[in-house]
Amino acid sequence: MTTGYHDWDFSSPRSAAIGDHAVPLVSRHLEGRRIALVVTGGIAALRTPDLARALRRRGAEVTAICSTEALHYVGRQALEWATCRPLITRLSWRAEHLSDIEPFDAWLVAPATANTIAKLASGIADTPVTAALASALGRLEQGRTRLLLAPTMHGSLHTSILERQARSLAELGVTWLAPRDAYGKHNLPDAEVLVAAVCRAVSTSPLRGRRILVTGGPTPVPIDGVRRIVNRFSGRLATAISEELLLRGADPQLLLGQGSAPPPAWIPHQLVDSFDAYRSRVLEALAAGPDAGVFSAAVADYRPIQVHPGKLASGQPGLALELEPTEKVIDQVRAAAPQLPMVTFKVLEGVSDAELLAVARSRLDRSQLVVANRAEEVSGEEQSAWLVSATDESRHVGKPAIAAAIADWLERLWQAPVP
C-alpha cells in the first residue's frame, strides 16, 4: 500500500536527542546575557513560551515576569518549562522588581499592552510587573540596562494619548519594536524579530551603528524579453553575513540579485533584477557613504552584444550568441570610493589551496580582505572558504562560520567598543 506524505510509518525519532528542556544553540550572540521577559495581559501572551526558547537559542538566560492577567492566556508551567526558571508573579523579600541580586542586561516586554504602557509612562508601580518596569526604567536612565517594548493592542486603543506616552518613553531611551500590522491590530512580531532586536540592544560590538553594504547572488543578463543568462549562486552567504552584522548591531544594506534564495523577512534587503540594475544600485549606495562594503555577488562577466526584442522563436536548430565582457563593478567601486574598507570574493575551480591563496593574495591591492573558495566546495548550505588579508590567512567551514569571521575582521577595523 502506498502511504501519503503525511502518513506516519510508526518509526521512532531519527533526529539527535537533546534534553527535554534544552534548546539547540543557533548562535551565542546572547551568551552570558540575562534577559527579563515581561509578559502582560494580552492574547499574544500565549506565544511567549516560544519566544523564551528563541532567546535561549541565542544563548540567553531568560527569567519570565508575568502579570495576573497574562496567566489567563499562558500557563505558569509552560513559561517555567520554556525558561527553566521559576516564574515571577509576586514580590518577596528578594525584591525581585529591583533585580539587585541578579541584574538583567535587558528587559523585553512582550506583549506590552496599552494599560502597561500608560502606567509605565505615568510612573505607576502598583503591581509586581509595573514595579519591576519602573525600576527597569530607572536602570535604563542610569545606563545599566536596556528596555524594549513590543506593543500589541486593538486599533481602537491606538490613540493620541498612547502616541504621546510612547514618545515620552522613547525620549527616556526605551526601544520600541514595530508591531506586525494585521486585521486592524498591533500584533506581536515573529519571535526571531524580537530576538534580533534584543541582540542588537545588548551588543557592545564596534560594529554597532556601522552602515555596511553587502551584495550577493547572481546578476542576470538578458538574452531576449524572457530569457536570461544567470549563474547558480544563491546569495545565501550574503544573507548569513547580513544576519551576523545585524545581530552585532550594524546596519547592513543587503543587495541581492534576482534568483537568490529569499532571506528572512526581518533582514532588510533589496532585490535587483539585472547586471545593469546591480551596478547602478551599488554606485548609488556608495554615494550614501557606507562604512564598509562586502561584495559577494556573483557578478556576470559577459552579456550578449545584442538583446533580442520580444521572445526568440523556440524550435530553432541552433542559437548563436555573441558575448562581450561586462564592466568590472568592483573596479568602479574602488575608483568611486578609494578609502572604503572592502571585502571581495574570488571563486576558482580545480585548483589547489596554494594556487587559490596565491590568487587571493594578488587581489589585496584592490581590497583589504579576500574571501577565496573553490566552486566545487559550494553546495547549498555547505561551503568552505579562506579569508586572506595582508596580515592573516584562515580557513572556515560553513556559511555561519564564514560570516562570523568576516564580521570579526570588520570589528578589528573599529576596535573601540560602543557603550
N, C-alpha and C positions, 0 to 999 in steps of 0.2 A: 504494500500500500504506500502511495506517495504522501508524504506529510507536507503540510504547508509551512511557510516561512515562520509563522508564529507558533507552531505546534511544538510542545516540549517533548523531547525524546527520553525524558526521565533520567538523564545523566547528571552526575554530581558536578559542582562548580569546577571549572578548569582554570580559573584565574588564581593568581598568587594570593595566599591568605595573609590578612593582617588582623590585628586585634579588633574586637568589636567596637571599641571607642576610638581606635586610631584612624588617621586620615593619611592618604598618600601625599607626600610633600610635592607641591608644584614648583615652589621656589622658596628662598629664605629671605625674602625682602622684609618680612616682619619677625624674623628670628630675634628672640630676646625682647620683643616688644609686648607690653601688657596693654590690652585693649578692653575698655569697658563698653559693652554692647547694651545700650539703654533701650528697653522695649516699652512703648507706651500703648494706650488702648485703642488701636485701630485694627481693622480686619487684616491688614498686612502683617500683623504680628505673627500670623501663622507661618510666615516664611522665614522667621528668624533662626530656627534651628539650622536650616541650610546655610544661612548667612554666617552663623557662628563657625560652622565647619569649613566654609570657604576661607574665612580669616585664618583658621588653623592650618589650612593647606599652604598658606604662605609663611607659616612658622610662628604665628601669633599665639600668645596665651590669652584666652578670652574669658572674661567674667561677665555674666548677664545680670543686669539690674532691671527689675520688672515691676510695672505698676499693677495694682489690684485689677484694674480694668483690662489690662493686657492678658491676664490669665483667663479671661473669657474666650480668648482666641487661640492661645497657645498653652500647652501643658507644662507644668513645672518640670516633670521628669524628662520631657523632650528637650528642654533647654539645658538641664543638667547633664543629660546624656551627650548633647552636642558640644558642650563646653568642657566636660569632665571636671566641673567645679560647682560648688553649691550656688544655687540661685539666691540673689539678694532681693528680698521683698520688704524687709523691715530693718530698722536700725537697732543696733545693740551697743554694748559698752565699747565695742571695737570702733565705733563711729565710722561705719563703712562709707558714709556720704563724704567724709573728708579725705579718704584714701591716703591718709598719712602713713599707714603701716606698709601698704603696697601701692605706691602711686602708679597711676596709669599714664602711659605715653600718649594715648588718645582716647577720646570718648566719641562713640558713634551712636547717635540717637536715630534709630530706625525701627519702626516708623516714628516720626515726630508729628504728633497731632497738633491741631490748631490750639487746643487747650494748653498743651505743654509749652508751645512756642509763646503764647500770651503770658503764661506765668513766668517763664524764664526772662522774657523781655521786661516784665514788671517787677522782677526781684522777689517774686513769691516763692517761698520754700516751705510749703505746708504738707508735703508728703515725702516719703523716702526718696522718690525719683526726683522731685523738684528740688529737694535739699541737696541731693548729690549733684544736680546740674548747676545749682547756684555756686557750689564750691568749685566745680569744674570751670565755670566761667571766671571765677576769681583766679584760679591757677592759670587759665589762659592769659588773662591780663598781666600776670607775672612772668609769662614766658615759660611756664613749667609743664604745659600740656597742649594738646590740640583738641578742638571741639568741632565735630562735624554733625550737621543736622540734615536728615533726609525727610522732607515734609511729605505727608500723604493726607489727602482730605478731599471731600466732595467739592466741586467747583463753586457751590454756593457759599462755602466757608472762606473762599479766597476774596478778601475784602481789602479796602484801602487801609483799614486798621492793621490787618495782617502784614501788608506790604511795609507799613511804617515800622512795625515791630521787627520784621526781617532785616530791614536796612539798618536799624539801630543795633541789632546784634552783629551784623556784618562789620559795622564800624568798630566794634569791640574785638574783632578778629575771628568771629565764628565763620566756619566754612560751610556754605550752603551747597548741597548736592541737588542738581536739577532733577525734579521728579519726571517720571515717564508719563507723558500726556496721553491719556486714552479714556474714552467714554465720558468726557466731561469731568474727569477727576485727575488729581495729582496722585499717581501710583508709585509704588516703590520700584526703583530701578532693579535690574538684574544684580545678583549677588556679586558678580565679578566687577561690575561698575563701581559698586560701593567699596569693595576690597581695594581696587586700584586707587580710589580716592584716599583711602587710609594709608596705603603705601606711600603715596605722594606726600601726604600731610606730615608723616613722621620721618621722611627721608632727610638725611644730612649730607647727601652726596653733593660734590662740587658741580654736578650736572643740573641741580635744581634751577629752574628758570631759563636754562640754556635752550635756544632755538636751533634745532638740528634738522637739516634737510636729509631725508632718507628716500632713496629711489630703489625700485625693484620690479621684477617681472619683465615680460617681453615688450618690445616697441614695434608693433606690426607695421609693415609697409604694404600698400595696396597694389594688387595686380590689375583689378578692374573694379567695378562698382560693388562686387560682393565677395571677391576672393582676396586673400591676403597672404603674405609670407610672414611666418611667425616661428619663433623657436619654442623649445619645450620647457623653458624655465618658468617656475610658478610664482615667484615673488614671496614664497613662504619665509625665506631667511630675512628679507626686508621687514616683513611683519614681525618676526621674532625680535629683530633689532629695535624696531619702534616700540614694541611692548616693553622690552628691557629698559629702554631710555625713559619711557613714560613712567614706569614704576619707580624709577630712581628720581623722579621729579622734573625731568627735562620736558620740553615741549616739542616732540618730534613732528615734523611735517612729512607725512608719508605720501609719496607719489608712486602709484602703481600703474604699470601698463595693462591695457585691456587683455584679458586672458589669464590674469593672475588668479591664484586661489583667493577667495574673498577673506579679508581679515575680520576679526571680531568687530561687532558694531561699535564697541566702546573705544576702539583705536581710531582717532581721526585720520581720514585718508582721502585722497582724490585719485580718480581714475583718468588716464589719458588713453586715447584710442588709436594713436599712431605715432610713428617716429617724429614727425613734424610737430605734433602736439606736445610730445615729451620734451623736445628741445626747447620749444617756446616756453613751456611751463617751468622748466629748470632755470632758464635765464631770468624769467620773471621772479622766481623765488630768490635768486641771488640778489636782485635789486632791493629786496626787503632786508638784506643784511643778516643772514643766519650766522650763528657762531661756529658751525662746522657743517660738513657735508659727508654723507655716507652714500656712495654711488654704487649700488649693487645691481642696478638694472642691466638686463641682457640686451644692450642696445644693438639695433640692426646695423650690420656692417655694409649691406648692399640694398639697393632698391631698383625696381625696373626703371629704365630710362623713360619708357612710355607707359602711362597708366591708361588702360583702355576704358573709354566711357561705357557706361551700362554694364552688361554681362557678356563676356566672351561665350560664344556658342560652344556647348559641350559636344562630345562625339567626334571632335577633330582627330585625325590620325596622329597628330603631334602638335606641340605648342612650344615655340622657342621664345625665351625671354632674354633680353639683353639687359644686364645689370650694370649699375655704376656704384662706386663707393659713396656711402653717406658721409656727411661731415662728422668729425670727431667731437662729440659734445663735450667730452671730458677736457679736451684742449681748449674749447671755448669757455668752459667754466674757469679753468686756470687763468686764462687771459683776462676774463672779466673780474675775477676775484683772486688776485695773486697771493694774498695773505690768508686766504681761507684754509683752515685745517681740513685736510681731505683724506677720506678712506676710500680707496678704489679696489676693484676686484679684477682678478685675472684667472680665466679658466683655460686649461690646456688639456690635451688628451694624448694618452700613450707616451707619457714622459716619466722619467724617474723623479724622486724627490729632489735630487741635486739639480736636475735641469729645471724643475719648477721653481725652486728657490732662486736660481740664477736669474731667471726671467723676472721674478718678483723684485729682486734687488735692483735690477736695471731700470725699474719703473719708479724708484724712490726719488727721482729728480722731479717728478710731477705730482707726487702725493706723499704724505708723511707716513701713511700706513697702507700696505698692500695685503689684501686677503687673497691667497692663491690656492687653488684646488684643481683636481683633475675631474673632468666631466664624468668619468666612469665611477667616481666616488659620490656622485649626487644622484639620489634615488628617493623621490618622495620626501618623507620626513628625515631620511638619513643623509648625512653629509659630514665630511671632514675637511679641514682647511688649515693652511699655515697662515699665521699672522707675521708679517715681516715689516720691521721698522729699521731705522738707522742704528738702533741700539739693541734690538732683541728679535729673536725668531722663536715661535712656539706653535705647536700643533694642537688643535682642538677638535673634538669629535662630537657631533650633534649640533643642530641649529641653536638650541638654547645656550650651549657652551660657547659657540662661536659668537653669538650675540652678546653674552656676558663679557667675553674677552674684549670685544670691540668697545663696549661701554667702559670697561676698566681702563683701556688705553685712553679714551676720551677724558675720563676722570683725572688721569695724570696730567692732562693739559691744564687743568684748573684745580690745583691741589688744595687750596684753602676751602674747607667745607663751609657751606652756607648755614647759618644758625637756624 
